[in-house]
Amino acid sequence: MKRSCLLACCTLMGLGLAACGFGNSVPDPGPRTEEVQNVDLDGLLITVRGQVQVPPEATRLLADQGQALPPLGGLPLFIEEPLRMSVSDPVATFGTGSLAEDGGFSVNDVPVRDIHLSLAARVEHEGFVPSSTLIFDTAFTGTRPRTDINGARVWALPLALHEALTRAVGEEALQAHTNGQARTLLEAGFLLGRVVDEAGRPVAGARIRLDRGELADRIYYPSEDLAQVGQAGTSANGLFVYVHSGVEVETFRVSLHGSEAYLWRNAGATPGRGLVLTVFPGTTAP
């Protein structure tokens, strides 16, 4: 599988080979990047700046357990293409840096040439789940980044959060979705998302829509205290979990039922990894 799978995955996402090549279209870069004219995307290097945070649910969970937050300062951060990481592409990582004490980061000289669908940032260290947060999606622009990415928000998931979500989904459901191969979300592979409004506030009662209907029963909505899950809609925390099959990589697109403001987003899952996604209206994260 490897590189040939990249082309197959692009087709599954409804982008085809043309989208994997990206052509010469130049969309509006949005208010968080500087306006630029046509650029040579094959030779372009950008800087990615942002902040790594621990989700508030994890902060409360650790506090309730009498545990301190894992420190972020000095941890390595990787800028990568999550689809290519999923198929173990040896050149899927485009840049590395380290976190400041407050979780801030700036990674220079990130090449955009080989981005297929999206760009993500990953903090992988003892105490955290191996997971990446999407920070750029070609679904919005039809092209690779053409300016620096500023204000990226990246989520680091403590193991305690993964354990709580695994208990909430339950071993029976995990075994059913993976044909008995997985007992944890990480073994299965998962997507953790949050639905927010235009101001960044979590949305209760939202229902996730997938472009592949056969996967719809894999979506679960954790309760506000993370003690249980349902499949009717998000709780006050706006969270949802997609449980993967435990085999190979799977790609799909995500939006929201009943609202045209929430555009289709690229997503996917693979065993042994998590993907973190914030679902917001429009094309610019609040």
PEURDA-V420133 format. One record per pair of residues at least 6 apart in sequence whose ideal C-beta (glycine too) atoms are under 7 Angstrom apart, sorted by sequence separation. I is the first residue (numbers start at 0). J is the second residue. D is the distance in Angstrom with one decimal. If there is no record, write none. Layout:
I&J&D ; I&J&D
//
This chain:
9&15&6.4 ; 28&34&6.6 ; 61&67&7.0 ; 98&104&5.4 ; 123&129&5.3 ; 137&143&6.8 ; 181&187&3.8 ; 195&201&5.8 ; 196&202&5.5 ; 209&215&5.7 ; 222&228&6.9 ; 233&239&6.1 ; 243&249&6.2 ; 255&261&3.8 ; 268&274&6.3 ; 279&285&5.7 ; 9&16&6.7 ; 28&35&6.9 ; 61&68&6.0 ; 84&91&4.5 ; 194&201&6.9 ; 195&202&6.2 ; 221&228&5.2 ; 254&261&5.1 ; 267&274&6.6 ; 277&284&6.4 ; 83&91&3.5 ; 96&104&5.1 ; 173&181&5.3 ; 174&182&7.0 ; 193&201&6.2 ; 194&202&4.5 ; 220&228&6.1 ; 254&262&6.4 ; 266&274&6.5 ; 9&18&6.3 ; 96&105&6.5 ; 121&130&6.8 ; 135&144&5.4 ; 173&182&5.9 ; 219&228&4.0 ; 220&229&5.3 ; 254&263&4.8 ; 6&16&6.5 ; 9&19&4.3 ; 58&68&6.3 ; 96&106&4.0 ; 121&131&4.3 ; 173&183&7.0 ; 177&187&5.0 ; 220&230&6.6 ; 254&264&6.7 ; 266&276&5.9 ; 80&91&5.2 ; 95&106&6.7 ; 120&131&6.7 ; 176&187&6.5 ; 194&205&4.2 ; 207&218&5.1 ; 219&230&6.1 ; 220&231&7.0 ; 223&234&4.8 ; 252&263&4.6 ; 253&264&4.7 ; 25&37&5.7 ; 79&91&5.3 ; 94&106&4.4 ; 119&131&3.8 ; 120&132&5.6 ; 170&182&5.4 ; 218&230&6.7 ; 220&232&6.0 ; 222&234&5.2 ; 223&235&4.9 ; 252&264&6.2 ; 264&276&6.7 ; 6&19&6.6 ; 79&92&4.7 ; 119&132&5.8 ; 135&148&5.9 ; 220&233&5.0 ; 221&234&6.7 ; 223&236&5.4 ; 252&265&6.1 ; 253&266&4.8 ; 79&93&6.3 ; 94&108&6.4 ; 119&133&5.1 ; 120&134&5.5 ; 134&148&6.2 ; 173&187&5.7 ; 220&234&6.2 ; 252&266&6.6 ; 264&278&6.6 ; 53&68&5.6 ; 77&92&5.3 ; 78&93&5.0 ; 94&109&4.2 ; 119&134&6.0 ; 221&236&6.9 ; 251&266&5.9 ; 78&94&4.2 ; 93&109&4.8 ; 117&133&5.3 ; 118&134&5.7 ; 168&184&6.6 ; 251&267&6.7 ; 93&110&5.7 ; 118&135&4.0 ; 134&151&4.2 ; 221&238&4.9 ; 250&267&4.2 ; 261&278&6.1 ; 77&95&5.4 ; 117&135&6.0 ; 165&183&4.8 ; 220&238&6.8 ; 249&267&6.0 ; 21&40&6.8 ; 76&95&6.8 ; 117&136&4.8 ; 134&153&6.8 ; 165&184&5.0 ; 220&239&5.3 ; 221&240&6.5 ; 248&267&6.1 ; 249&268&5.4 ; 261&280&5.4 ; 51&71&5.7 ; 75&95&6.1 ; 76&96&5.1 ; 117&137&6.3 ; 164&184&5.9 ; 219&239&6.8 ; 260&280&3.8 ; 262&282&6.7 ; 76&97&6.6 ; 116&137&5.6 ; 132&153&4.4 ; 218&239&5.8 ; 219&240&4.8 ; 248&269&4.5 ; 260&281&6.4 ; 75&97&5.7 ; 76&98&5.8 ; 132&154&5.1 ; 247&269&7.0 ; 74&97&6.7 ; 90&113&6.7 ; 161&184&6.0 ; 218&241&5.7 ; 219&242&6.8 ; 253&276&6.9 ; 255&278&6.5 ; 73&97&5.8 ; 74&98&4.9 ; 161&185&6.1 ; 217&241&5.5 ; 246&270&6.7 ; 51&76&6.8 ; 73&98&6.5 ; 217&242&4.8 ; 243&268&3.7 ; 245&270&5.0 ; 253&278&6.5 ; 72&98&6.0 ; 118&144&6.7 ; 130&156&5.2 ; 206&232&4.9 ; 243&269&6.8 ; 71&98&5.0 ; 72&99&6.4 ; 205&232&5.9 ; 241&268&6.3 ; 243&270&6.4 ; 72&100&3.8 ; 76&104&5.1 ; 78&106&5.2 ; 127&155&5.1 ; 128&156&4.2 ; 204&232&4.7 ; 205&233&4.5 ; 114&143&4.7 ; 127&156&6.1 ; 204&233&6.3 ; 76&106&6.8 ; 127&157&6.1 ; 128&158&6.1 ; 203&233&5.7 ; 47&78&5.4 ; 71&102&4.5 ; 78&109&5.3 ; 120&151&6.4 ; 122&153&6.9 ; 126&157&6.2 ; 127&158&6.8 ; 202&233&6.3 ; 203&234&6.1 ; 83&115&6.8 ; 111&143&4.3 ; 126&158&6.1 ; 203&235&4.9 ; 205&237&6.7 ; 207&239&5.2 ; 82&115&5.7 ; 111&144&5.1 ; 120&153&4.4 ; 122&155&4.6 ; 128&161&4.6 ; 80&114&5.6 ; 82&116&5.2 ; 201&235&6.4 ; 203&237&6.8 ; 80&115&6.1 ; 156&191&7.0 ; 201&236&5.3 ; 202&237&5.0 ; 81&117&6.2 ; 201&237&3.0 ; 80&117&6.9 ; 214&251&6.0 ; 80&118&6.5 ; 81&119&4.6 ; 194&233&5.6 ; 78&118&6.7 ; 79&119&5.7 ; 211&251&4.9 ; 176&217&5.9 ; 210&251&5.9 ; 78&120&5.7 ; 79&121&6.0 ; 195&237&6.0 ; 209&251&5.3 ; 210&252&4.2 ; 77&120&7.0 ; 194&237&4.5 ; 76&120&6.0 ; 77&121&4.6 ; 193&237&4.7 ; 209&253&6.2 ; 76&121&7.0 ; 193&238&5.4 ; 194&239&7.0 ; 76&122&5.5 ; 207&253&6.2 ; 208&254&4.9 ; 47&94&7.0 ; 51&98&5.7 ; 192&239&5.0 ; 208&255&5.9 ; 74&122&5.5 ; 207&255&6.7 ; 208&256&4.7 ; 191&240&5.7 ; 206&255&7.0 ; 52&102&5.9 ; 74&124&5.0 ; 81&131&4.9 ; 205&255&5.8 ; 206&256&4.2 ; 51&102&4.0 ; 168&219&5.6 ; 189&240&6.0 ; 190&241&3.8 ; 50&102&5.3 ; 79&131&6.5 ; 189&241&6.2 ; 50&103&5.5 ; 51&104&6.6 ; 189&242&5.9 ; 210&263&6.7 ; 167&221&5.5 ; 189&243&5.9 ; 49&104&6.1 ; 187&242&5.5 ; 188&243&3.3 ; 48&104&6.9 ; 187&243&5.0 ; 48&105&4.6 ; 69&126&4.0 ; 128&185&6.2 ; 164&221&6.3 ; 188&245&6.5 ; 69&127&6.4 ; 167&225&5.7 ; 184&242&6.7 ; 187&245&4.7 ; 46&105&6.3 ; 47&106&4.9 ; 167&226&6.3 ; 186&245&6.5 ; 46&106&6.8 ; 167&227&5.4 ; 168&228&5.5 ; 46&107&4.9 ; 164&225&6.5 ; 167&228&4.7 ; 194&255&6.6 ; 47&109&5.5 ; 163&225&4.6 ; 46&109&6.9 ; 44&108&4.6 ; 45&109&5.1 ; 181&245&4.5 ; 44&109&6.4 ; 180&245&4.2 ; 44&110&5.7 ; 45&111&6.1 ; 176&242&4.8 ; 177&244&5.8 ; 43&111&5.1 ; 176&244&6.3 ; 177&245&3.5 ; 173&242&6.5 ; 172&242&6.9 ; 40&111&5.8 ; 41&112&5.0 ; 49&120&6.9 ; 51&122&5.7 ; 40&112&6.7 ; 168&240&6.5 ; 8&82&5.7 ; 168&242&6.4 ; 164&240&6.0 ; 190&266&5.8 ; 5&82&6.6 ; 5&83&6.5 ; 190&268&5.4 ; 189&268&6.2 ; 188&268&4.4 ; 5&86&6.5 ; 188&269&4.9 ; 4&86&4.7 ; 188&270&4.2 ; 191&273&6.0 ; 195&277&6.0 ; 187&270&6.4 ; 188&271&6.5 ; 197&280&5.4 ; 71&155&6.8 ; 186&270&6.4 ; 188&272&6.0 ; 189&273&5.1 ; 190&274&4.8 ; 191&275&5.3 ; 192&276&4.3 ; 193&277&5.4 ; 194&278&4.7 ; 195&279&5.1 ; 196&280&6.8 ; 197&281&6.9 ; 1&86&5.5 ; 49&134&6.8 ; 192&277&6.9 ; 193&278&6.9 ; 0&86&5.7 ; 1&87&6.7 ; 2&88&6.7 ; 185&271&6.4 ; 190&276&6.3 ; 192&278&5.6 ; 199&285&3.7 ; 1&88&6.5 ; 198&285&5.7 ; 69&157&5.9 ; 185&273&6.7 ; 197&285&5.9 ; 195&285&6.3 ; 66&159&6.8 ; 64&159&6.5 ; 19&115&5.3 ; 61&157&6.4 ; 61&159&5.6 ; 45&144&5.6 ; 57&156&6.8 ; 60&159&5.5 ; 48&148&7.0 ; 52&152&6.8 ; 54&154&5.6 ; 57&157&4.9 ; 60&160&6.2 ; 45&146&6.7 ; 46&147&4.5 ; 47&148&4.6 ; 48&149&5.1 ; 49&150&6.1 ; 43&145&6.6 ; 45&147&5.0 ; 49&151&3.0 ; 50&152&6.0 ; 51&153&4.6 ; 52&154&6.2 ; 53&155&5.6 ; 54&156&7.0 ; 57&159&6.6 ; 40&143&5.4 ; 45&148&6.5 ; 48&151&6.7 ; 49&152&6.1 ; 50&153&7.0 ; 57&160&4.1 ; 60&163&5.8 ; 12&116&6.3 ; 47&151&6.1 ; 49&153&5.8 ; 51&155&5.4 ; 53&157&6.3 ; 56&160&6.6 ; 40&145&6.4 ; 9&115&6.1 ; 54&160&6.6 ; 9&116&6.9 ; 38&145&5.2 ; 5&115&5.9 ; 35&145&6.1 ; 35&146&5.4 ; 33&146&5.5 ; 26&140&4.3 ; 32&146&3.8 ; 26&141&6.0 ; 32&147&6.2 ; 26&142&6.2 ; 32&148&7.0 ; 24&141&5.2 ; 28&145&6.4 ; 32&149&6.5 ; 156&273&6.4 ; 24&142&5.2 ; 28&146&4.9 ; 31&149&5.2 ; 31&150&5.2 ; 156&275&6.9 ; 25&145&6.7 ; 21&142&4.8 ; 154&275&4.7 ; 21&143&5.5 ; 139&262&6.8 ; 138&262&6.9 ; 138&263&5.8 ; 138&264&5.5 ; 138&265&4.9 ; 136&264&5.8 ; 137&265&6.8 ; 136&265&5.4 ; 152&284&6.9 ; 133&274&6.9 ; 129&271&6.7 ; 130&272&6.5 ; 129&272&5.3 ; 130&273&3.5 ; 131&274&5.8 ; 132&275&4.2 ; 133&276&5.2 ; 139&282&4.3 ; 129&273&6.8 ; 130&274&6.6 ; 131&275&6.9 ; 128&273&5.4 ; 130&275&5.6 ; 117&265&5.3 ; 116&265&4.7 ; 86&248&5.8 ; 85&248&4.0 ; 60&225&6.7 ; 82&250&6.9 ; 56&225&6.1 ; 56&236&6.1 ; 85&267&6.3 ; 85&269&3.9 ; 82&267&6.1 ; 81&267&6.8 ; 81&274&5.9 ; 12&250&5.2 ; 11&250&4.9 ; 13&252&7.0 ; 8&248&6.6 ; 12&252&6.4 ; 8&250&4.8 ; 4&248&6.8 ; 0&247&7.0 ; 31&283&6.7 ; 12&265&5.8 ; 29&282&6.5 ; 30&283&6.3 ; 29&283&4.9
//
